[in-house]
Amino acid sequence: MPRKLDSSRRDFLKTAGVAAAAAPYVITSSALGDDQRPPASDRIVMGGIGIGNMGRGDQNNFLNRGDVQYVATCDVRKGVREKAKEKVDGKYSNKDCTAYNDFRELLARDDIDAVHVATPDHWHAIMVIEACRAGKDVYCQKPETRTLREGPLMIEAARRYGRVVSGGSQRVLQDYRGVVNKCWSGEIGKIKSINVNVGPLSQACNLPSEDTPQDIDWDLWLGPAPWAPYNSKRCSGSFSTSGNSWRSYIDYSGGGMTDWGAHHFGGATFAVDVRDLQPEEVVYHNEGGKRHLEYRYPNGLLLTHNKPGKGNLAVEGSDESKEAKPVPVYKGTGGIYGDFIDCVKTREKPFRDIEYAVNSVMVSHLGIAAYTLERSLKWDVAKQEFVNDEEANRLLDRARREPWQL
């Protein structure tokens, strides 16, 4: 059933309509809407948390939609959040957008329907779960999780509180459509295997201390991560995963294995139609120093990682026929962002529903565990733990600083 938008906003317009009979200037044309923009009561009210490289792009995509009213920005860097606020105010020709340092203040607002989250990965689970508890729908950038334990908690929060939660990898459908079409059309028969090439794993960070700039809340940037001295490269939003960015370091990210892995494993699991499944076993190989993995799914499919001689998203089919199926696509208009907004309105599951997103990024985390321990692992899907493996189960999660517990 489509969601009823906030009744308080509808009541406001009704009240304002009465006042307009005596004072026509009470309701502006932008509030009433036109052919290009719905009235304020029918717009999705949004805010953004983490307005760095990807967050800035997410903000642009939502801000430029006529069915969205963007009202708040949040970032622990004052200059970043204020610049994001200026962009919003410039768009609407007012100064109504509020800039926050602490995401909890933004989530406490009753008038906000949805948020987009593009902070470093170690914050994703906490923010998504807190947003669900606060009654907000969420668009969360990939990789959605930092650890294996976080995924089921995020799914549970979305379902418990009836929230629409979408992962943020646009590449799953857009970049890999050629492979997807071949697999879903039955052109290459029943799929036997698909390979993903991606890396590296994240690394320890031992950068020296630097003076902390006055415009960053460094303690809040760290949040649940271990305390560490400020260094500009430690918190750099560079897309590099081989050093000198938060994406490179184990306290904040899984490295290229999760960062680009969310794209590639997401595309692979979508192409071979195992988005709603999880592997039962990860088989570790080391052949002459060339390490690679085989993920075995309960339906017999193999997903390999960095298999020698195999290209990225290389598919092995068979002579056995496979019935063609229509490829799932985005709802609404405007790509993955429009898909999310349309689902906020209709309450349908988005293309990158949190459960699909978690199932794909967990492939990365399972692989990290196998590479770290340099051995094969069995995964109990029902219990969400490794089978009779205390050493491996220590890798399910990471310690978090108080008060940032899950």
C-alpha positions as CSV (number, residue, x, y, z in Angstrom):
1,M,0.0,0.0,0.0
2,P,1.5,3.4,-0.9
3,R,2.7,5.4,2.0
4,K,0.6,8.4,3.3
5,L,2.9,11.4,3.4
6,D,3.3,13.3,6.7
7,S,-0.2,14.5,7.7
8,S,1.2,17.5,9.5
9,R,2.5,18.9,6.2
10,R,-0.9,18.3,4.6
11,D,-2.6,20.0,7.5
12,F,-0.2,22.9,7.2
13,L,-1.2,23.4,3.6
14,K,-4.9,23.3,4.4
15,T,-4.4,25.9,7.2
16,A,-2.2,28.1,4.9
17,G,-4.9,27.8,2.2
18,V,-7.5,29.4,4.5
19,A,-5.1,32.2,5.4
20,A,-4.3,32.8,1.7
21,A,-7.9,34.0,1.1
22,A,-7.1,37.1,3.2
23,A,-3.3,37.3,2.4
24,P,-2.5,35.7,-1.0
25,Y,1.3,36.0,-0.3
26,V,1.2,33.3,2.4
27,I,1.7,30.4,0.0
28,T,4.4,30.7,-2.6
29,S,4.2,29.2,-6.1
30,S,7.0,26.9,-5.2
31,A,5.0,25.5,-2.3
32,L,2.0,24.9,-4.4
33,G,4.0,23.2,-7.2
34,D,3.6,23.3,-10.9
35,D,3.9,21.0,-14.0
36,Q,7.5,20.3,-13.1
37,R,7.4,20.1,-9.3
38,P,4.7,18.6,-7.0
39,P,3.3,20.6,-4.1
40,A,5.3,20.6,-0.9
41,S,3.0,18.1,0.8
42,D,3.9,15.5,-1.9
43,R,7.6,15.9,-1.9
44,I,10.0,13.6,0.0
45,V,11.8,15.6,2.6
46,M,15.5,14.6,2.7
47,G,18.8,15.3,4.5
48,G,22.3,14.1,3.8
49,I,24.9,12.6,6.2
50,G,28.5,12.6,5.0
51,I,28.9,15.1,2.1
52,G,32.3,14.1,0.8
53,N,33.1,12.8,-2.7
54,M,30.2,10.3,-3.0
55,G,28.0,12.2,-0.7
56,R,28.3,15.3,-2.8
57,G,27.2,13.4,-5.9
58,D,24.3,11.8,-4.0
59,Q,23.3,15.3,-2.8
60,N,23.3,16.6,-6.3
61,N,21.1,13.7,-7.6
62,F,18.5,14.1,-4.8
63,L,18.6,17.9,-4.7
64,N,17.8,18.2,-8.4
65,R,14.7,16.1,-8.2
66,G,11.4,17.9,-8.3
67,D,9.8,15.4,-5.9
68,V,12.4,16.0,-3.2
69,Q,12.7,18.8,-0.7
70,Y,16.2,18.9,0.6
71,V,16.4,20.5,4.1
72,A,19.5,19.4,6.0
73,T,23.2,18.6,5.6
74,C,25.5,16.8,8.1
75,D,29.2,16.4,8.1
76,V,31.9,16.5,10.9
77,R,33.8,19.0,8.7
78,K,32.4,22.5,9.1
79,G,33.5,23.8,5.7
80,V,32.1,20.8,3.9
81,R,28.6,20.9,5.6
82,E,28.4,24.7,5.2
83,K,29.3,24.5,1.5
84,A,26.6,21.8,1.0
85,K,24.1,24.0,2.8
86,E,25.0,26.9,0.5
87,K,24.3,24.7,-2.5
88,V,20.8,23.8,-1.2
89,D,20.0,27.4,-0.3
90,G,21.1,28.5,-3.7
91,K,18.9,25.9,-5.3
92,Y,15.8,27.1,-3.5
93,S,16.7,30.8,-3.2
94,N,16.4,30.8,0.6
95,K,18.4,30.0,3.7
96,D,16.2,27.2,5.1
97,C,18.7,24.4,4.9
98,T,20.2,23.5,8.3
99,A,23.8,22.2,8.7
100,Y,24.6,19.7,11.4
101,N,27.8,18.4,12.9
102,D,26.2,15.4,14.7
103,F,24.0,13.1,12.7
104,R,21.8,12.4,15.7
105,E,20.4,15.9,15.6
106,L,19.4,15.5,12.0
107,L,17.7,12.2,12.7
108,A,15.8,13.7,15.5
109,R,13.8,15.9,13.1
110,D,10.2,14.7,12.7
111,D,9.8,16.5,9.3
112,I,12.5,14.5,7.5
113,D,11.3,11.4,5.6
114,A,14.6,10.0,4.3
115,V,18.3,10.4,4.5
116,H,21.3,9.5,2.3
117,V,24.4,8.2,4.0
118,A,27.9,8.5,2.5
119,T,30.3,8.5,5.4
120,P,33.3,6.2,5.7
121,D,32.3,2.6,5.9
122,H,32.8,2.1,9.6
123,W,29.9,4.4,10.3
124,H,27.3,2.8,7.9
125,A,25.7,0.2,10.1
126,I,25.2,2.5,13.1
127,M,23.8,5.3,11.0
128,V,21.4,3.1,9.0
129,I,20.1,1.4,12.1
130,E,19.6,4.6,14.0
131,A,17.9,6.2,10.9
132,C,15.5,3.2,10.8
133,R,14.7,3.6,14.5
134,A,14.0,7.3,13.9
135,G,11.5,6.4,11.2
136,K,13.6,7.5,8.2
137,D,14.1,5.6,4.9
138,V,17.7,5.3,3.9
139,Y,19.9,5.4,0.8
140,C,23.3,4.1,1.9
141,Q,26.4,4.2,-0.2
142,K,28.3,1.0,-0.8
143,P,29.9,-1.0,0.8
144,E,27.0,-1.1,3.1
145,T,28.8,-3.0,5.8
146,R,32.2,-3.0,7.4
147,T,31.8,-6.5,9.1
148,L,29.8,-9.7,8.7
149,R,27.8,-9.1,11.9
150,E,26.5,-5.7,10.8
151,G,24.5,-7.0,7.8
152,P,21.8,-9.0,9.6
153,L,21.4,-6.2,12.1
154,M,20.8,-3.7,9.3
155,I,18.3,-6.0,7.6
156,E,16.5,-6.6,10.9
157,A,16.2,-2.9,11.6
158,A,14.8,-2.2,8.1
159,R,12.2,-4.9,8.5
160,R,11.3,-4.2,12.2
161,Y,10.7,-0.5,11.6
162,G,9.2,-0.9,8.1
163,R,11.8,1.2,6.4
164,V,12.9,1.4,2.7
165,V,16.7,0.9,2.7
166,S,18.6,0.9,-0.5
167,G,22.2,0.2,-1.2
168,G,24.1,2.6,-3.4
169,S,25.9,0.7,-6.1
170,Q,24.7,2.1,-9.5
171,R,27.2,-0.1,-11.3
172,V,25.4,-3.3,-10.6
173,L,22.8,-2.7,-13.2
174,Q,24.3,0.1,-15.3
175,D,27.9,-1.1,-15.9
176,Y,27.3,-4.9,-16.1
177,R,24.0,-4.9,-18.1
178,G,25.7,-6.8,-21.0
179,V,26.7,-9.7,-18.8
180,V,23.4,-9.6,-17.0
181,N,21.4,-9.8,-20.2
182,K,23.3,-12.8,-21.5
183,C,22.8,-14.7,-18.2
184,W,19.1,-13.8,-17.7
185,S,18.2,-14.4,-21.3
186,G,19.4,-18.0,-21.3
187,E,21.9,-17.2,-24.1
188,I,24.7,-19.1,-22.5
189,G,22.7,-21.9,-20.9
190,K,22.7,-22.8,-17.3
191,I,25.5,-20.9,-15.4
192,K,28.3,-22.9,-13.9
193,S,30.5,-20.1,-12.6
194,I,31.4,-16.5,-12.7
195,N,34.7,-14.8,-11.7
196,V,35.4,-11.5,-10.0
197,N,38.8,-9.8,-10.0
198,V,39.1,-7.1,-7.3
199,G,41.4,-6.0,-4.5
200,P,43.4,-5.2,-2.4
201,L,42.6,-5.9,1.2
202,S,42.8,-3.0,3.6
203,Q,46.0,-2.5,5.7
204,A,47.0,-1.3,9.2
205,C,47.5,2.5,9.4
206,N,50.6,3.9,11.2
207,L,50.6,7.4,9.9
208,P,52.2,10.0,12.2
209,S,50.2,12.5,14.2
210,E,49.4,15.9,12.6
211,D,47.8,19.0,14.1
212,T,44.0,18.6,14.1
213,P,42.3,21.3,12.0
214,Q,39.8,23.4,14.0
215,D,37.0,22.7,11.5
216,I,36.8,18.9,12.0
217,D,35.3,17.0,14.9
218,W,38.0,14.4,14.9
219,D,36.5,12.3,17.7
220,L,33.2,12.1,15.9
221,W,34.9,11.3,12.6
222,L,36.5,8.3,14.3
223,G,33.3,7.4,16.1
224,P,33.3,3.6,16.7
225,A,36.8,3.1,15.3
226,P,39.8,2.8,17.6
227,W,41.2,6.2,18.7
228,A,44.0,7.3,16.5
229,P,45.8,10.6,16.0
230,Y,44.7,12.9,13.3
231,N,46.4,12.7,9.9
232,S,45.0,14.2,6.8
233,K,45.7,11.1,4.8
234,R,44.0,8.9,7.3
235,C,40.7,10.6,6.7
236,S,41.2,11.5,3.0
237,G,38.2,10.8,0.8
238,S,40.4,9.8,-2.1
239,F,39.1,6.8,-4.0
240,S,42.5,5.1,-3.7
241,T,42.5,1.8,-1.9
242,S,46.3,1.3,-1.9
243,G,47.3,3.8,0.7
244,N,46.7,7.4,2.0
245,S,42.9,7.3,2.2
246,W,40.4,5.9,4.7
247,R,39.4,3.3,2.1
248,S,42.9,1.8,2.5
249,Y,42.9,1.2,6.2
250,I,41.4,-1.7,8.2
251,D,39.9,0.4,11.0
252,Y,37.6,2.1,8.5
253,S,37.2,-0.1,5.4
254,G,37.8,-3.5,3.8
255,G,40.0,-1.9,1.1
256,G,39.4,-2.5,-2.6
257,M,38.0,-6.0,-1.6
258,T,34.8,-4.3,-0.2
259,D,34.9,-0.9,-2.0
260,W,35.1,-2.1,-5.6
261,G,34.1,-5.5,-4.4
262,A,30.6,-4.2,-3.6
263,H,30.3,-3.2,-7.3
264,H,31.8,-6.3,-8.8
265,F,30.4,-9.0,-6.4
266,G,27.1,-7.1,-6.6
267,G,27.2,-7.3,-10.4
268,A,28.2,-11.0,-10.4
269,T,25.6,-12.1,-7.9
270,F,22.9,-10.2,-9.8
271,A,24.0,-11.6,-13.2
272,V,23.9,-15.2,-12.0
273,D,20.7,-14.6,-9.9
274,V,22.0,-15.5,-6.4
275,R,21.2,-12.1,-4.8
276,D,19.0,-13.8,-2.3
277,L,21.5,-16.5,-1.4
278,Q,24.7,-16.7,0.5
279,P,27.7,-19.0,-0.1
280,E,28.0,-22.1,2.1
281,E,31.7,-22.5,1.7
282,V,34.8,-20.5,0.7
283,V,37.6,-22.6,-0.7
284,Y,41.1,-21.1,-0.4
285,H,43.8,-21.7,-3.0
286,N,47.4,-20.7,-3.2
287,E,49.1,-22.0,-6.4
288,G,52.6,-20.8,-6.7
289,G,51.9,-17.7,-4.7
290,K,48.8,-16.8,-6.7
291,R,46.0,-16.8,-4.2
292,H,42.4,-17.2,-5.2
293,L,39.0,-18.3,-3.9
294,E,36.0,-20.4,-4.8
295,Y,32.7,-19.6,-3.3
296,R,30.2,-22.5,-3.4
297,Y,26.5,-21.7,-3.3
298,P,23.8,-24.1,-2.2
299,N,22.4,-24.3,-5.8
300,G,25.8,-25.6,-7.1
301,L,27.0,-22.3,-8.6
302,L,30.6,-21.3,-8.2
303,L,31.7,-17.7,-7.8
304,T,35.5,-17.4,-8.0
305,H,37.7,-14.5,-6.9
306,N,40.9,-13.6,-8.8
307,K,41.1,-17.0,-10.5
308,P,44.2,-17.1,-12.7
309,G,43.4,-16.7,-16.4
310,K,39.9,-15.4,-15.8
311,G,38.6,-11.9,-16.6
312,N,36.3,-9.8,-14.4
313,L,32.8,-11.1,-14.5
314,A,33.8,-13.9,-16.9
315,V,30.9,-16.3,-17.0
316,E,31.1,-20.1,-17.8
317,G,27.9,-21.4,-19.2
318,S,26.9,-24.9,-20.3
319,D,24.9,-26.8,-22.9
320,E,22.1,-27.3,-20.5
321,S,19.3,-24.9,-21.4
322,K,18.1,-22.2,-19.1
323,E,14.7,-20.5,-19.2
324,A,14.8,-16.8,-20.0
325,K,13.7,-14.4,-17.3
326,P,13.0,-10.7,-17.4
327,V,15.8,-8.6,-15.9
328,P,14.7,-6.6,-12.9
329,V,15.1,-2.8,-13.5
330,Y,14.9,0.4,-11.6
331,K,11.5,1.8,-10.6
332,G,10.5,5.4,-11.3
333,T,12.8,7.7,-13.2
334,G,16.4,8.9,-12.6
335,G,18.4,5.7,-12.2
336,I,19.1,4.2,-8.8
337,Y,18.2,7.5,-7.0
338,G,14.8,7.6,-8.7
339,D,14.3,3.9,-7.8
340,F,14.8,4.8,-4.1
341,I,12.5,7.8,-4.2
342,D,9.8,5.9,-6.0
343,C,10.0,3.1,-3.4
344,V,9.8,5.6,-0.6
345,K,6.5,6.6,-2.1
346,T,5.1,3.1,-2.8
347,R,6.8,1.2,0.0
348,E,8.1,-1.4,-2.4
349,K,11.6,-2.9,-2.1
350,P,14.2,-1.0,-4.1
351,F,16.4,-2.6,-6.7
352,R,19.3,-2.6,-4.3
353,D,17.2,-3.6,-1.2
354,I,19.4,-3.8,1.9
355,E,19.2,-7.6,1.9
356,Y,20.5,-7.9,-1.7
357,A,23.2,-5.4,-0.8
358,V,24.3,-7.2,2.3
359,N,24.3,-10.6,0.5
360,S,26.7,-9.3,-2.1
361,V,29.1,-7.4,0.1
362,M,29.3,-10.3,2.6
363,V,31.0,-12.2,-0.2
364,S,33.8,-9.7,0.2
365,H,33.9,-10.1,4.0
366,L,34.0,-13.9,3.7
367,G,36.9,-13.7,1.3
368,I,38.8,-11.3,3.6
369,A,38.4,-13.9,6.4
370,A,39.7,-16.7,4.2
371,Y,42.7,-14.7,3.0
372,T,43.5,-13.5,6.5
373,L,43.5,-17.1,7.9
374,E,44.9,-18.6,4.6
375,R,42.5,-21.5,4.7
376,S,39.0,-22.6,3.6
377,L,35.9,-21.8,5.6
378,K,32.4,-23.2,5.9
379,W,29.5,-20.7,6.5
380,D,26.3,-21.4,8.4
381,V,23.7,-19.2,6.7
382,A,21.1,-19.8,9.3
383,K,23.3,-19.0,12.3
384,Q,25.4,-16.3,10.4
385,E,28.6,-17.7,11.6
386,F,31.5,-20.0,10.5
387,V,30.9,-23.7,11.2
388,N,32.7,-25.0,14.3
389,D,35.5,-22.4,13.8
390,E,36.2,-20.2,16.8
391,E,39.2,-18.6,15.2
392,A,37.2,-17.5,12.1
393,N,34.3,-16.4,14.2
394,R,36.5,-13.8,15.9
395,L,36.5,-12.1,12.5
396,L,32.7,-11.6,12.4
397,D,32.9,-8.2,13.9
398,R,35.3,-5.5,15.2
399,A,35.5,-3.8,18.6
400,R,33.8,-0.4,18.8
401,R,34.5,2.5,21.0
402,E,31.9,3.6,23.5
403,P,29.2,4.8,23.1
404,W,29.0,3.5,19.6
405,Q,27.8,-0.1,20.1
406,L,25.5,-2.2,18.0
